[in-house]
Every structure is written in C-alpha cells, then in structure tokens.
Amino acid sequence: VTYTVSNTFPLKALNLFNLNAQTGEIHLKDALDFEDVRSYEIEIEARDGGTPPLSGHCKVVVEVLDVND
C-alpha cells in the first residue's frame, strides 16, 4: 500500500506536513501557530499494488490549540 496526499486545506499545509508514502505516518515539518491557522484538512489516498489497483480515501483534520493564552 502506498499513501499520497490528494488535497489540503489551506494549500500551505503541503509545506507543513510530511506524509510517509510507505507507512502513512504524518509528521510536522515546522511549528503550527493558532493565530495563523486554526485547523488543517489533509485528504489522503491509499492505493494497493493489485491488478486492478484498489484505493481508499480519508480526510485527516488537525485542530491547533492555543496553548499560550
């Protein structure tokens, strides 16, 4: 199974999150700021190597908490 990002909201989330194509793990590349964006949506596709290949989709929602107030 391989994992790919099919869409993000806002678009700049592509620069903030890293998706491991083999494991599907999502990691942050940089810190998130509550005052900048309060939530991110990442649409992910999982596709197997069968013939024909099958795929599934999911949406990951990351809500940023304001921890300094």
Residue pairs with C-beta under 8 A, 6 or more apart in sequence:
1 24
1 46
1 47
1 48
1 49
2 21
2 22
2 46
2 47
2 49
3 19
3 20
3 21
3 22
3 23
3 24
3 44
3 45
3 46
4 19
4 21
4 44
4 45
4 47
5 14
5 17
5 19
5 42
5 43
5 44
5 45
6 43
6 44
6 45
6 57
7 42
7 43
8 14
8 17
8 40
8 41
8 42
8 43
9 40
9 41
10 37
10 40
12 37
13 40
13 41
13 42
15 29
15 30
16 28
16 29
16 30
16 32
16 40
17 26
17 27
17 28
17 29
17 40
17 42
17 62
18 26
18 27
18 28
18 29
19 25
19 26
19 42
19 44
20 26
20 27
24 44
24 46
26 42
26 60
32 40
32 62
32 64
33 64
34 64
34 65
34 66
34 67
35 66
37 64
38 63
38 64
39 61
39 62
39 63
39 64
40 61
40 62
40 64
41 59
41 60
41 61
41 62
42 59
42 60
42 61
42 62
43 57
43 58
43 59
43 60
44 57
44 58
44 59
44 60
45 55
45 56
45 57
46 55
46 56
46 57
46 58
47 53
47 54
47 55
48 54
48 55
